[in-house]
Every structure is written in C-alpha cells, then in structure tokens.
C-alpha cells in the first residue's frame, strides 16, 4: 500500500484559505476543495470520499481553534495515519507559532511553517514529527534576528543551528556530533535548574440509574511529564495502586505510551516506565480505568457509596400536592488522598480551597484534597415556562428561561463535608384552565377596576369548579410529570485525589545510563494529582 499525502490546506474561520502546501502530484486546490467539503451535510465526518473528482480524492479534515485543516490523498491510505498526522501538525504549530493557534499567527510565520511542513512530510511520506527533533532542523529567528534582517553574521542569535549558511541547520561541521541520539529529544540540552514534574489528570464519566445504581463508571487518565534537565537523562517512573503494584495491569486498561517508553520493560515489570524524555512538557502515557468491579464476569451490586466519589447526587421529582416540585440533594464526602510518594524533594504543587484541610497541612496536596468549581446542572424540558421558586441551602443558583437549564454553584469555601439541597417549583405552559379573572383580567378585554366597585364590594369568583379538588390535583400531577427534569449532572475539580487510586511510587534518574547530567546533580521532583468532572457524573431521574 503506497500511503502518500498529497496536500495540506488550512482555512480560517471565514473559510478563507490561508495556507496550501503541496507535497506531490496535482491535487485539488484549496479553492476547488472547499465547496466540495462544504457540500457535505453536518456533522461532517473526519474522512470524506469525493468520487466525482479526477482522480477520486480522500479528504481528511479536523477543526481546531476555528481553523480547518484538510489533507488530501488520491491513493489508498491508512485513515489513522492521516488523522494522526493532522494532530501532529497542530501540536507542532502550537509549539513553534504559539497557542492558541490563530490565522494571523500562521500567516505571519509562514517561513517557519513551511520549514516545519517540509520536515514533517517529504514527497508525501511522513517524516519527523517530534517537536524536539524539529527544533534542531528548523531555523526560527528571534527578535534580534529579525532586527538584523538578512545580515550574514556567524553564530547569529535567534537561530537554533550552528551556522546560518548551512542548508541543514541541525548538523554542524563536526559531523553527527550535534545530532540527537534519540529522535524525540533535542541535542545539547542545557538547563540551569534541573527539575522533573509528573502530573496525573483523570476525567470522570459516571452514569447512575434512577435507583442510584451505577450503569457505567470510567476514568480516563493522562500522565503528563515535564523534563527540565540537562544532557540525556534515563528515567524510571514507578506506578502503583491501592491493592499493590502487581495489580497495575488490572487497573490501567488500554494503555498508550509515548515512543520514548521502553515497552519491553513495561511488559516485563508492569508499572515501571523506563524512558529518555523529550525536553519540556509532553504526554508520557494515557489509560482508561473501569471503576465498576466485576463479580463472576458480571457487574456486582455496586452503589454510589462504593465508588467513593467526592460528591453524590439524588434527584426526586413530582413533589408537592400538584407534583410541580423537584429536589436535588447533594452529599459532599471527604475522600482520602493518594498518600505520600517515596520521592525525595517531592511536592504536590497544589493549592487553594478548603475541602478536608487540616492545621499545618497545605490544601490541594495528596494529604488534603481540595474540592473546587462545584456546579450542579439541571437540564429542563422545553415545556417549562418558568421556575416560580428556587430554594438552595448553599451556594448560588442561576436560571435563564431561554437556556432551559438551572445551574447551582457552590464556592470552595462552602464545599465542606455534609449535605445540601436545592428545591424548585416549576410553572408549566398556560392552558385554558388558567384563571385569568382571579388576577383582575378578563378575556373580553375588560378589567375589574372599570366597574368602579372594586373598592366597595368584593369580587366574587364566577368560576365554578367542574371537577372535585382531588381529580383536579391528579390531573395536574399527570401534566407536571412531563415537565420534570430527566437528568442532573455535576461538575467539579479535586486536587490531590484520583478516582482510580493510582499514584507515583518513585521517580528515579539512572546516573549510570544518563549522559551529560553532571556530577552530583540531584534534580527537584514534583508530583500532582487532579481529577476533573465536566458534567461527567450524571444521575438519571
């Protein structure tokens, strides 16, 4: 299979082509491709086949920061290769041009972007895509270089290469001495302060049935690593779980790793990540955790309390004599942190908040987790006219009838352990049974104050109930059933705690395998844990 990428087109938010890079062949131009792409109905897939072009063309697209990136190929190509290449292009452009990636940044830095695209793909074949390696291959002028213009000065500042006259800026006159020993790390890395940081971030996705039984519970984790250390360090990162290091494979499902990770070491000793890191911040690994336990190949009888989440929701609908009230009960529980790691000079680098904190302990660390940004969102049916009454025991509520959703926000200082409740009364659409005349208005356009007797004689209601009160209330209860919310979700962020229980056991630098580290250098090490739920915990009513 000849996997060839023919062209890359980038369009701005107004669908104006700002960059076209041709790798090989005679592909569709940016002006020819755009109407064919826009003709596809939304939501447009990432892969579109255009059979009526000559030759038939495959279009791989991705929208990022309101910019449309489109790759074209007229031969059969692996879709994951093309889509991953698109993501690598975006990551590299953000690294060199700056984030957020805006149209004017791409246009003003075309000289750098053109070099990057040439190095990343040559004649349609994918080449170097690691930002660290590209820094040794691409000339990037700094402020001094732009001021000096085209003056040929040996060792001109702002260039990442040794000689400005060389066509291969990553190679010096000494041959391969300055070329990187690994493709993802720059050569001759130097730092005045040596630091290593590990950030583990997990996002929750939990769904509960109306009975409170969890239907699905997953945590998607990302291990971000920051390396600011000189030379070529060889690092060993050890992970463990509450049940021990030997159970790491049973907790971390579907793991993915950066190319720098030695997979043989992971297979031999699960939980140990041995690698030579790129310079700077990068994603070391990703994984998924199923939070629901299995019993005899079937789901066990798990409840919300067994998941040990920091917040629990309970929703009751159809309350009151007419069934027009609903109540959301929120229980905030104290969770235990990840514990201390055996890392010399480690720091959680957390802070803020007041969730479960103690005297003499820093909030937001693995010892004292901090709950922040607690927001309960209640989507409302379109038939609701208004919420006539909103009563919250803590925090503030925000309701906009046009958005058809109610937000209940609890600040960090009030997000302490305990219960909280929110009760609301709905007002449904107006019907023929609504009593206008009780408010002084009449359907024929006349008003009670026109009679001149509204101050001297009381107005007696002429409306006679056609049904007993019990039947009327039962009818309203049935009508209000369809106006009750069908689900409720909660968002939060908690520092110093992970739902999976994974923690960093140790972080070591192998001085025997490392090169250029320096004598007696002991890098500073830091670890941070963070769990995020962006409406990720949903309770169905």
C-alpha positions, 0 to 999 in steps of 0.5 A, spaced: 500 500 500 503 506 497 500 511 503 502 518 500 499 525 502 498 529 497 496 536 500 495 540 506 490 546 506 488 550 512 482 555 512 480 560 517 474 561 520 471 565 514 473 559 510 478 563 507 484 559 505 490 561 508 495 556 507 496 550 501 502 546 501 503 541 496 507 535 497 506 531 490 502 530 484 496 535 482 491 535 487 485 539 488 486 546 490 484 549 496 479 553 492 476 547 488 476 543 495 472 547 499 465 547 496 466 540 495 467 539 503 462 544 504 457 540 500 457 535 505 451 535 510 453 536 518 456 533 522 461 532 517 465 526 518 473 526 519 474 522 512 470 524 506 470 520 499 469 525 493 468 520 487 466 525 482 473 528 482 479 526 477 482 522 480 477 520 486 480 524 492 480 522 500 479 528 504 481 528 511 479 534 515 479 536 523 477 543 526 481 546 531 481 553 534 476 555 528 481 553 523 480 547 518 485 543 516 484 538 510 489 533 507 488 530 501 490 523 498 488 520 491 491 513 493 489 508 498 491 510 505 491 508 512 485 513 515 489 513 522 495 515 519 492 521 516 488 523 522 494 522 526 498 526 522 493 532 522 494 532 530 501 532 529 501 538 525 497 542 530 501 540 536 507 542 532 504 549 530 502 550 537 509 549 539 513 553 534 507 559 532 504 559 539 497 557 542 492 558 541 493 557 534 490 563 530 490 565 522 494 571 523 499 567 527 500 562 521 500 567 516 505 571 519 510 565 520 509 562 514 517 561 513 517 557 519 511 553 517 513 551 511 520 549 514 516 545 519 511 542 513 517 540 509 520 536 515 514 533 517 512 530 510 517 529 504 514 527 497 508 525 501 511 520 506 511 522 513 517 524 516 519 527 523 514 529 527 517 530 534 517 537 536 524 536 539 527 533 533 524 539 529 527 544 533 534 542 531 532 542 523 528 548 523 531 555 523 526 560 527 529 567 528 528 571 534 527 578 535 534 580 534 534 576 528 529 579 525 532 586 527 538 584 523 534 582 517 538 578 512 545 580 515 550 574 514 553 574 521 556 567 524 553 564 530 547 569 529 542 569 535 535 567 534 537 561 530 537 554 533 543 551 528 550 552 528 551 556 522 546 560 518 549 558 511 548 551 512 542 548 508 541 543 514 541 547 520 541 541 525 548 538 523 554 542 524 561 541 521 563 536 526 559 531 523 553 527 527 556 530 533 550 535 534 545 530 532 540 527 537 541 520 539 534 519 540 529 522 535 524 525 540 529 529 544 533 535 542 541 535 542 545 539 547 540 540 552 542 545 557 538 547 563 540 551 569 535 548 574 534 541 573 527 539 575 522 533 573 514 534 574 509 528 573 502 530 573 496 525 573 489 528 570 483 523 570 476 525 567 470 522 570 464 519 566 459 516 571 452 514 569 447 512 575 440 509 574 434 512 577 435 507 583 442 510 584 445 504 581 451 505 577 450 503 569 457 505 567 463 508 571 470 510 567 476 514 568 480 516 563 487 518 565 493 522 562 500 522 565 503 528 563 511 529 564 515 535 564 523 534 563 527 540 565 534 537 565 540 537 562 544 532 557 540 525 556 537 523 562 534 515 563 528 515 567 524 510 571 517 512 573 514 507 578 506 506 578 502 503 583 495 502 586 491 501 592 491 493 592 499 493 590 503 494 584 502 487 581 495 489 580 497 495 575 495 491 569 488 490 572 487 497 573 490 501 567 486 498 561 488 500 554 494 503 555 498 508 550 505 510 551 509 515 548 515 512 543 520 514 548 517 508 553 521 502 553 515 497 552 519 491 553 520 493 560 513 495 561 511 488 559 516 485 563 515 489 570 508 492 569 508 499 572 515 501 571 516 506 565 523 506 563 524 512 558 529 518 555 524 524 555 523 529 550 525 536 553 519 540 556 512 538 557 509 532 553 504 526 554 508 520 557 502 515 557 494 515 557 489 509 560 482 508 561 480 505 568 473 501 569 471 503 576 465 498 576 468 491 579 466 485 576 463 479 580 463 472 576 464 476 569 458 480 571 457 487 574 456 486 582 451 490 586 455 496 586 452 503 589 454 510 589 457 509 596 462 504 593 465 508 588 467 513 593 466 519 589 467 526 592 460 528 591 453 524 590 447 526 587 439 524 588 434 527 584 426 526 586 421 529 582 413 530 582 413 533 589 408 537 592 400 536 592 400 538 584 407 534 583 410 541 580 416 540 585 423 537 584 429 536 589 436 535 588 440 533 594 447 533 594 452 529 599 459 532 599 464 526 602 471 527 604 475 522 600 482 520 602 488 522 598 493 518 594 498 518 600 505 520 600 510 518 594 517 515 596 520 521 592 525 525 595 524 533 594 517 531 592 511 536 592 504 536 590 504 543 587 497 544 589 493 549 592 487 553 594 480 551 597 478 548 603 475 541 602 478 536 608 484 541 610 487 540 616 492 545 621 499 545 618 497 541 612 497 545 605 490 544 601 490 541 594 496 536 596 495 528 596 494 529 604 488 534 603 484 534 597 481 540 595 474 540 592 473 546 587 468 549 581 462 545 584 456 546 579 450 542 579 446 542 572 439 541 571 437 540 564 429 542 563 424 540 558 422 545 553 415 545 556 417 549 562 415 556 562 418 558 568 421 556 575 416 560 580 421 558 586 428 556 587 430 554 594 438 552 595 441 551 602 448 553 599 451 556 594 448 560 588 443 558 583 442 561 576 436 560 571 435 563 564 428 561 561 431 561 554 437 556 556 432 551 559 437 549 564 438 551 572 445 551 574 447 551 582 454 553 584 457 552 590 464 556 592 470 552 595 469 555 601 462 552 602 464 545 599 465 542 606 463 535 608 455 534 609 449 535 605 445 540 601 439 541 597 436 545 592 428 545 591 424 548 585 417 549 583 416 549 576 410 553 572 408 549 566 405 552 559 398 556 560 392 552 558 385 554 558 384 552 565 388 558 567 384 563 571 385 569 568 379 573 572 382 571 579 388 576 577 383 582 575 383 580 567 378 578 563 378 575 556 373 580 553 378 585 554 375 588 560 378 589 567 375 589 574 377 596 576 372 599 570 366 597 574 368 602 579 366 597 585 372 594 586 373 598 592 366 597 595 364 590 594 368 584 593 369 580 587 366 574 587 369 568 583 364 566 577 368 560 576 365 554 578 369 548 579 367 542 574 371 537 577 372 535 585 379 538 588 382 531 588 381 529 580 383 536 579 390 535 583 391 528 579 390 531 573 395 536 574 400 531 577 399 527 570 401 534 566 407 536 571 410 529 570 412 531 563 415 537 565 420 534 570 427 534 569 430 527 566 437 528 568 442 532 573 449 532 572 455 535 576 461 538 575 467 539 579 475 539 580 479 535 586 486 536 587 490 531 590 485 525 589 484 520 583 478 516 582 482 510 580 487 510 586 493 510 582 499 514 584 507 515 583 511 510 587 518 513 585 521 517 580 528 515 579 534 518 574 539 512 572 546 516 573 549 510 570 545 510 563 544 518 563 549 522 559 551 529 560 547 530 567 553 532 571 556 530 577 552 530 583 546 533 580 540 531 584 534 534 580 527 537 584 521 532 583 514 534 583 508 530 583 500 532 582 494 529 582 487 532 579 481 529 577 476 533 573 468 532 572 465 536 566 458 534 567 461 527 567 457 524 573 450 524 571 444 521 575 438 519 571 431 521 574 
